[in-house]
Amino acid sequence: MADLQDEPHSVGVGAEDVPVTAPLRAGGSLDRAAALLAVHPVADGCNTLVWTLRQSPYHDIDTPDTGVDTDIPRLRAGGVGAQFWTLLVPPGPPRADSCAQAVCETLEQIDAALALMRRYSESLCLALTADDMVDARNRGRIASFLGPVPGSTLTGSLGALRAFHALGVRLLAPAGAPWADEGLTAFGHEVVKELNRLAMLIDLTGCSPAAACQLAAASKAPVIISNTGAASLTPHPDNATDEVLLALRAAGGLAMVTFDTERTGDSLHAVADHVEHVRALAGPEGVGLGAAFGAEPGSPRPAGLADPSGYPRLLAELLERGWSEADLALLTWGNAQRVLREAEFTARAAQYKATPG
């Protein structure tokens, strides 16, 4: 495990690793942020573009457009090197066949995401592992992870989970699933065990504090919250409480801070306050960024962070608050790398134990 813990402190570039303490070019904080992002780009934990494009299937994200807040030029301008594309869909009216509908919608989301990778293959690259994440970055592409998918699609059988994994999904969100809502059921423990075996991350976004803490304790691999704010700063039901942030720290997990005026305030300064609070409780290796871009115009965004091109401004703000380059490199890239690698390590250990001696 020691090599995994050390991994985020350097990221492979060509034949040699570049330490996060490598000197940045001279200039103001914005120049320094841009230089850091060139080596340690943002691994963003949440983007809803897949669902948005399903409503506008002919939209071209190769060119900037006011129709959505995410496109390839703005992702590149913001220094995004890896993206987790959420496959969750907005809630609709309840139906008698809600489980079957959830599975169908999820498969449609996966199909749309894979189509997105194929259509923009010069810029986006499907990623399945931490090594894929680095390889895509080194080839000038944005590593694209699929997930989370909703845990409500699993009802007493792990077959759907394994099928999602085979299709490339690497995250699952238990929120709203009957096996996790009121505490983990026996089947819920089996789901967690299988997620660990498959190296799929558990995304606690939307879980109650009690469920989140129980899932973090049950998983042998790190868990994440792909988009959140600090509930103690902004009391929003989707923000992580201090109890959950401390549980993440104990479990080696990762909380990724969102950019949403309702959850993290209406300014870049307010978002930075949330990032610092999460770091204070979850630890320097427990904080990341999950803006939840990808929506149509009208979604409330903090000033200066209206789209992915705003990432350098946030890093410049944190530099001016005294953040070290090493901590910023963990925030943008290293912490996401760590949880992926540790999930893979946990999976290999589980498979090794399952192999007859």
Protein Blocks (a to p, Z undefined) as FASTA:
>chain_A
ZZmmmmmmpccehjbccdfkbccdeddfklmmmmmmmmmccddfbdcklmmmmmmmmbcf
kbccfkbmcdfklmmmnopabdcddfbdcdddddfklmmmmmmmmmmmmmmmmmmmmmmm
mlgccdfbfklmmmmmmnopacddeddddfklpghiaklmmmmmmnopabdcfehpaklm
nopafklmmmmmmmmmnopacdfehiafklmmmmmmmpmbdcddfbdcdfklmccfkbcc
fklmmmmmmnopacdddddfklnojafklmmmmmmmmmmmnopklcccdehgaiaehiac
dehilbfklmmmmmmmmmmnopafklmmmmmmmmmmmmmmmmmmmmmmmmmmmpcZZ
